[in-house]
Amino acid sequence: MAHQVESMAYVGDTPWHGLGEQLMPKQPIEVWAKQAGMDWRIESSNVSYFAENDKAQQIILPYEEQRVLYRSDTHAPLSVVSQRYKEVQPLEILEFYRDLTEQSGFELETAGVLKGGKKFWALARTGQTTALKGKDVSNGYILLATACDGTLATTAQFTSIRVVCNNTLAIALKGATANAGMVKVPHSTHFDAEKVKQQLGVSVRAWDEHMYEMKQLSQRKVTQQEASNYLNAVFNNTSMVSPEDNLIQFYRHVAEQNQANQDAKAEPNGRAMSKAMEMFNGQGRGATLSSAKDTAYGLLCSMTEFVDHERRAMSNDHRLDSAWFGAGANLKQRALEQARAFVA
């Protein structure tokens, strides 16, 4: 089976995805680059193609509009891009954190390469931490990632990680006109690390606002009926049904779901919803803490845990890629948006 993770390094406890090589804390950027497999460069070459002239001879012609990106160490191809494409080097991702780790108390925790070099990232703890009732602790991080295969702009993202279960959730401020807590640099423009840090700097308040919102969710009790509506809304991308206004619709949905669960060909969302509900009802990590038990926060945590740990994937590294950058990340953001309806 093909693996998504080319190489990875981490400090502290083994990450939730169980991947990577462990480092001692406070290692210099140069050590991280080597151990995380990020000590190579993206090189490029002009594109050429074979054609046949009127004498049936093969000739090589240039295609000047595009270039091939490839790895300097293995010469493996990474992608074909336009001449306007601005690549970001693996070492640039790590260098972003140099002054933050040396002067501002940040600490790199994971870094690595996905998809043979087409995507790479680094994650650093900011030092921000907050505990909800029941000693339910979350820590603040900044994730910086990029790709050279057209799947991801260079993205700096504030992220919270719940310690009890290592669930990750990208921080996006409620009501923001843009993705507060996130800066995206398209590959059509130059990546300026200092400018990105300045832009993120005005969003440091995102942590306090995010944790205030989590506290509100932890104080909002939910019924089993509301939980079912929530999971249906998240997994099936619908609006939550109000039990008071649409009780008949709710019970019709429950009956249909029960029938689907009995069917050997039940849709994947039915199984996923059932698993997430079980996690909310006590099987999830930290589900019995007072902050999570029968609360909207517990519902959100059941979703983030489902995506990070339980959602079907070819392997743990495929799950990592999805949970941070793909469909899993989108599902978690939808879970957050739906949870906000409980405290609106």
C-alpha positions in Angstrom: 0.0 0.0 0.0 1.3 3.4 -1.0 2.0 5.7 1.9 1.3 9.4 2.1 4.1 10.3 4.6 7.5 10.3 3.0 9.3 11.3 6.3 8.4 13.0 9.6 10.0 14.0 12.9 8.4 14.9 16.2 9.2 15.7 19.9 7.4 14.6 23.0 4.7 11.9 22.9 4.0 9.9 19.8 1.6 11.8 17.6 -2.0 10.6 17.3 -1.3 9.2 13.9 1.6 7.1 15.3 4.1 8.2 12.6 7.6 9.7 12.6 11.0 9.6 14.3 11.3 11.1 17.8 13.7 14.0 18.4 15.0 15.5 21.7 13.3 18.9 22.5 14.7 22.2 21.3 16.7 20.9 18.4 18.0 23.5 15.8 16.3 24.0 12.5 19.1 22.2 10.7 18.5 19.0 12.7 14.7 19.2 12.0 15.4 19.6 8.3 17.5 16.4 8.2 15.3 14.3 10.5 12.0 15.4 9.0 13.4 14.7 5.5 13.1 18.3 4.4 16.8 18.8 3.6 16.3 19.0 -0.2 15.3 21.6 -2.7 12.6 21.9 -5.4 14.3 22.3 -8.7 12.7 23.0 -12.1 13.3 22.2 -15.7 11.7 23.4 -18.9 9.2 21.2 -20.6 9.9 19.6 -23.9 8.0 17.1 -26.1 8.7 14.7 -29.0 7.3 15.4 -32.4 7.8 13.9 -35.8 8.8 16.0 -38.8 7.9 15.5 -42.5 10.8 13.1 -42.9 9.4 10.8 -40.1 12.3 11.9 -37.8 11.7 12.5 -34.1 12.5 16.1 -33.0 12.4 17.6 -29.5 10.5 20.9 -29.2 10.2 23.2 -26.1 6.9 24.0 -24.4 7.8 27.3 -23.0 4.6 27.9 -21.0 5.3 25.3 -18.4 8.0 23.8 -16.2 8.6 20.5 -14.4 9.3 20.6 -10.7 11.5 17.8 -9.3 13.4 16.9 -6.1 17.1 17.8 -6.0 18.0 14.6 -4.1 16.1 11.9 -5.9 15.2 13.8 -9.1 11.7 12.4 -8.7 9.1 14.6 -10.5 6.7 16.5 -8.4 4.4 18.4 -10.7 4.1 20.4 -13.9 3.4 24.1 -13.3 3.2 27.4 -15.3 6.2 29.7 -15.6 4.4 32.1 -13.2 4.4 29.5 -10.4 6.3 30.5 -7.2 7.5 27.4 -5.4 8.2 27.4 -1.6 11.1 25.3 -0.5 10.9 22.7 2.3 13.5 24.6 4.3 11.5 27.8 4.0 8.7 26.1 6.0 11.1 25.3 8.8 12.9 28.7 8.7 9.5 30.4 9.3 9.8 29.2 12.9 13.5 30.0 13.5 13.0 33.3 15.3 9.7 32.1 16.9 11.5 29.2 18.5 14.7 31.0 19.4 13.2 34.2 20.7 9.4 33.9 21.3 9.1 30.6 23.2 7.5 28.6 20.4 8.5 24.9 20.1 8.4 22.8 17.0 6.5 19.5 17.6 6.1 17.9 14.2 7.4 18.4 10.7 7.4 16.2 7.6 6.8 15.4 4.0 3.7 13.9 2.3 3.1 12.4 -1.1 6.8 12.0 -2.0 7.6 15.7 -1.5 4.4 17.2 -3.1 3.3 18.5 0.3 5.2 19.4 3.5 4.5 21.0 6.8 5.7 22.0 10.3 3.6 22.4 13.4 4.8 24.4 16.4 3.3 24.9 19.9 2.7 28.6 20.7 2.7 28.3 24.5 -0.9 29.3 24.7 -3.0 26.9 26.8 -6.4 26.9 28.4 -8.3 24.4 30.6 -12.1 24.1 30.6 -13.9 22.6 33.6 -12.9 19.1 34.5 -9.3 19.9 33.6 -10.0 19.6 29.9 -6.8 21.2 28.5 -6.3 22.6 24.9 -3.0 24.0 23.6 -2.4 26.5 20.8 -0.3 25.8 17.7 0.6 27.3 14.4 0.6 24.9 11.4 2.5 26.0 8.2 2.1 23.9 5.1 2.4 24.1 1.4 2.2 21.9 -1.7 3.6 22.0 -5.2 1.0 19.8 -6.9 -1.8 22.4 -7.0 -3.7 21.0 -4.0 -2.8 23.6 -1.3 -1.7 27.3 -1.2 1.0 28.0 1.4 -1.1 28.2 4.5 -0.4 29.4 8.0 -3.1 28.3 10.4 -3.8 28.7 14.1 -4.9 25.3 15.5 -6.0 24.0 18.8 -5.2 20.5 20.0 -7.2 18.9 22.9 -4.6 17.2 25.1 -6.8 14.3 26.3 -7.3 12.9 22.8 -5.0 14.9 20.5 -7.9 16.1 18.4 -7.1 19.0 16.1 -9.3 21.9 15.2 -8.4 24.8 13.0 -9.3 28.1 14.6 -11.7 30.3 12.7 -13.3 33.2 14.4 -17.1 33.4 14.5 -18.6 36.0 12.3 -15.3 36.9 10.6 -15.5 38.2 7.1 -12.4 36.3 6.2 -10.6 33.2 7.7 -9.3 34.9 10.8 -6.5 32.8 12.3 -5.4 31.8 8.8 -3.2 33.3 6.1 -3.1 31.8 2.6 -0.4 32.7 0.1 -1.2 31.5 -3.5 1.6 30.2 -5.5 1.1 33.0 -8.0 2.7 35.3 -5.5 6.0 35.3 -3.5 5.9 33.8 0.0 7.1 36.4 2.4 7.5 34.8 5.8 7.8 38.0 7.8 4.6 39.4 6.1 2.7 36.3 7.0 3.9 36.5 10.6 2.7 40.1 10.8 -0.7 39.1 9.3 -1.0 36.3 11.9 0.1 38.6 14.6 -3.1 40.6 14.4 -5.0 37.4 14.9 -3.3 36.3 18.1 -6.6 37.3 19.8 -8.1 34.3 17.9 -6.9 31.9 20.7 -8.8 33.7 23.5 -11.9 34.1 21.4 -11.8 30.5 20.3 -11.5 29.2 23.8 -14.2 31.5 25.0 -16.4 29.9 22.3 -15.4 26.4 23.5 -16.3 27.4 27.1 -19.8 28.5 25.9 -20.2 25.1 24.1 -19.1 23.2 27.2 -21.9 24.9 29.2 -24.6 24.1 26.7 -26.3 20.8 27.5 -27.8 18.9 24.6 -30.3 16.1 24.4 -29.9 12.9 22.4 -32.5 14.3 20.0 -30.4 17.4 19.4 -27.2 15.3 19.1 -28.8 13.2 16.4 -29.9 16.3 14.5 -26.4 17.8 14.8 -24.7 14.7 13.4 -27.1 14.5 10.6 -26.5 18.2 9.7 -22.7 17.7 9.8 -22.4 14.5 7.9 -25.1 15.2 5.3 -24.4 18.9 5.1 -27.9 20.0 6.0 -29.4 22.5 8.4 -30.1 21.3 11.9 -33.7 20.3 12.5 -35.4 22.0 15.4 -37.0 19.3 17.6 -39.7 21.8 18.7 -40.6 23.0 15.2 -40.0 19.8 13.3 -40.6 16.9 15.7 -42.3 14.8 13.0 -39.4 15.3 10.6 -37.0 14.3 13.3 -38.7 11.0 14.1 -39.1 10.3 10.4 -35.3 10.7 10.1 -34.6 8.4 13.1 -36.9 5.8 11.6 -35.2 6.0 8.2 -31.8 5.9 9.8 -32.7 2.8 11.9 -33.9 1.1 8.7 -30.6 2.1 7.0 -28.6 0.6 9.8 -30.4 -2.7 9.4 -29.7 -2.7 5.7 -26.4 -4.5 4.8 -25.9 -1.8 2.2 -26.4 1.1 4.6 -24.8 4.3 3.4 -21.3 5.1 4.9 -22.7 8.2 6.6 -25.1 6.1 8.6 -22.3 4.1 10.1 -20.2 7.2 10.6 -23.0 8.9 12.5 -23.6 5.9 14.6 -19.9 5.8 15.6 -19.7 9.5 16.4 -22.8 9.1 18.5 -21.2 6.3 20.5 -18.2 8.4 21.1 -20.3 11.3 22.3 -22.2 8.9 24.6 -19.1 7.9 26.5 -16.8 5.9 24.2 -14.7 8.8 23.0 -11.5 10.0 24.7 -12.5 12.5 27.4 -16.2 12.0 26.7 -17.0 11.7 30.4 -15.2 14.9 31.5 -17.7 17.5 32.8 -16.8 19.8 29.9 -17.9 17.2 27.3 -20.5 15.0 28.9 -23.9 15.7 27.3 -22.7 19.1 26.0 -22.3 20.8 22.6 -18.5 20.8 23.2 -18.6 17.1 23.7 -20.5 16.8 20.4 -17.8 18.8 18.6 -15.1 16.7 20.2 -16.8 13.5 19.1 -16.6 14.8 15.6 -12.9 15.9 15.7 -12.0 12.6 17.3 -13.9 10.7 14.7 -12.1 12.5 11.9 -8.6 12.3 13.4 -8.8 8.7 14.7 -11.8 6.7 13.4 -12.8 7.9 9.9 -12.1 5.4 7.2 -8.8 5.8 5.5 -6.3 3.7 3.5 -3.7 4.3 6.3 -2.9 6.6 9.2 -0.9 8.8 6.9 -3.8 9.2 4.5 -5.9 10.1 7.5 -3.4 12.7 8.6 -3.4 14.3 5.1 -7.2 14.4 5.1 -7.6 15.6 8.7 -5.3 18.5 8.2 -5.6 19.4 4.6 -8.5 17.6 2.9 -12.0 16.3 3.3 -11.5 15.6 7.0 -10.5 19.2 7.7 -13.6 20.4 5.9 -15.8 18.0 7.9 -14.3 19.4 11.2 -15.0 22.9 10.1 -18.6 22.1 9.3 -18.8 20.5 12.7 -17.6 23.7 14.3 -20.1 25.8 12.3 -23.0 23.6 13.2 -22.0 23.6 16.9 -22.1 27.3 16.9 -25.8 27.1 16.4 -26.2 25.8 19.9 -25.0 29.0 21.4 -26.1 31.5 18.8 
